[in-house]
């Protein structure tokens, strides 16, 4: 009798344990807010593109609750490195892919276009237009006083982006600050006196708060807290970038490596769709379709 009662007790305990396990599992599966159950897409790279990618991601996640899109900065160079190291699904670049990077890239998608606006502190007087040659001389340190550009007698404070920035590469390449020799080796001659900033927002903030300063930012980030200069007589705008009359412009691209998840492909397809391109326009960039 004792043995039978013991067997029944053990059987009852096992039944309760199994029931509890099932209940616990059901509770976990019903937790709709558990991010671990979502498909994740990671985008890393250009800080100029970061606000745009975040805006696209926000709407995409709203429309696709089963997908989590994480956006990181670090610069265009980091975008390439991130797909090389398989720590991101999509690399974002605010410039073309360099020849040395092409072996790491399988697909390139241009999702928008952008101009690089040359900006000065709002109290800078006497200068509203600058040439590409003058920009080269300012950013290489050959011209150091505003009076040489028709402005007041005051030292110029140069504000630049960090090495690896797509905005910096686009700006320095077009203005001739960055030069290539016959072997393709590059030399960036940006003055060592420049105040180097790690993001578009930091350049904007520095130029805004620093008298007699000059810098360059994404056209999509331009605000009235700074003054945009004409370049060779042409103001930076969507129309002048599209018609090519404003020369300091660049593509905004997503790149992927050899193996790209279906979720990443779907997100890029969304960025290029009519809905995605409306977000591009709202973000201050130029749609491509």
SULNORPE-V811148 format. One record per pair of residues at least 6 apart in sequence whose ideal C-beta (glycine too) atoms are under 7 Angstrom apart, sorted by the first residue. I is the first residue (numbers start at 0). GAP is how many residues later the second one is. Records with the same first field share a line. If there is no record, write none. Layout:
# SULNORPE-V811148
I: GAP / GAP
This chain:
# SULNORPE-V811148
34: 33
37: 28 / 29 / 30
38: 27 / 28 / 224
39: 28 / 30
40: 26 / 28 / 48 / 49 / 222 / 223 / 226
41: 28 / 30 / 46 / 47
42: 10 / 26 / 28 / 29 / 45 / 47 / 49
43: 28 / 30 / 34 / 35 / 38 / 44 / 47 / 48
44: 29 / 30 / 31 / 33 / 34 / 37 / 46 / 47 / 48
45: 29 / 30 / 33 / 46 / 47 / 48 / 120
46: 26 / 28 / 152 / 153
47: 46 / 118 / 119 / 152 / 170
48: 43 / 45 / 203
49: 21 / 23
50: 232
51: 60 / 228 / 231 / 233
52: 18 / 39
53: 17
54: 224 / 228
55: 215 / 220 / 223
56: 12 / 14
58: 220
59: 7 / 9 / 207 / 210
60: 6 / 7 / 8
66: 196
68: 198
72: 126
74: 87 / 89 / 90 / 91
75: 17 / 18 / 19 / 88 / 89 / 90
76: 87
77: 86
78: 12 / 13 / 14 / 176
79: 11 / 21 / 24
81: 6 / 9
82: 8 / 21 / 172 / 173 / 174
83: 20
88: 171 / 172 / 175
89: 164 / 166 / 174 / 178
90: 164
91: 162
92: 73 / 160 / 162
93: 20 / 72 / 73 / 76 / 124 / 156 / 158
94: 71 / 74 / 75 / 155
95: 155
96: 8 / 11 / 158
98: 85
103: 153
104: 150 / 152
105: 150 / 151 / 152
106: 148 / 149
107: 145 / 147
108: 144 / 145 / 159 / 163
109: 141 / 143 / 178
110: 141 / 142 / 143 / 160 / 161 / 169 / 177
111: 140 / 168 / 173 / 174 / 175 / 176
112: 128 / 136 / 138 / 139 / 172 / 173 / 175
113: 104 / 105 / 106 / 135 / 136 / 138 / 171 / 172
114: 104 / 121 / 126 / 131 / 133 / 134
115: 51 / 54 / 55 / 100 / 102 / 103 / 132 / 133 / 134
116: 99 / 100 / 102 / 105 / 111 / 119
117: 12 / 17 / 96 / 98 / 110 / 111 / 113
118: 88 / 96 / 97 / 98 / 107 / 108 / 109
119: 7 / 87 / 93 / 94 / 106 / 107 / 109
120: 86 / 87 / 89 / 90 / 91 / 92 / 105
121: 104 / 105
122: 88
123: 22 / 27 / 88 / 103
124: 26 / 27
125: 20 / 24 / 25 / 26
126: 19 / 22 / 23 / 24 / 102
127: 101 / 102
128: 100 / 101 / 104
129: 19 / 99 / 101
130: 101
131: 43 / 99 / 100 / 115
133: 9 / 15
134: 40
135: 39 / 40 / 41
136: 6
137: 18 / 20 / 76
138: 19 / 21 / 36 / 38 / 51 / 52
139: 37 / 49 / 50 / 51
140: 50 / 52
142: 6 / 13
143: 11 / 12
144: 8 / 9 / 10 / 11
145: 6 / 8 / 10 / 66
146: 6
153: 58
154: 57
155: 56 / 58
156: 38 / 53 / 55 / 56
157: 33 / 35 / 36 / 37 / 56
158: 35 / 36 / 38 / 44 / 47 / 48 / 54 / 55 / 56
159: 8 / 30 / 34 / 36 / 55
160: 6 / 7 / 36 / 42
161: 6 / 34 / 35 / 36
162: 25
166: 33 / 49 / 51
168: 9
169: 80
170: 45 / 77
171: 6 / 16 / 18
173: 73 / 74
176: 11 / 12 / 13
177: 8 / 9 / 10
178: 8 / 10
179: 6
194: 11
196: 6 / 9
199: 17 / 18 / 21
202: 12 / 14
203: 13 / 17 / 19 / 21 / 22
205: 7 / 9
206: 6 / 8 / 19
207: 17 / 18
218: 17
219: 63 / 64 / 65
220: 63
221: 6
227: 7 / 8
230: 15 / 16 / 17
231: 15
233: 6 / 11 / 12
235: 10
237: 48
239: 6
240: 8 / 45
241: 44
251: 33
253: 14 / 17
255: 8
269: 6
271: 17
276: 10 / 12
279: 7
280: 6
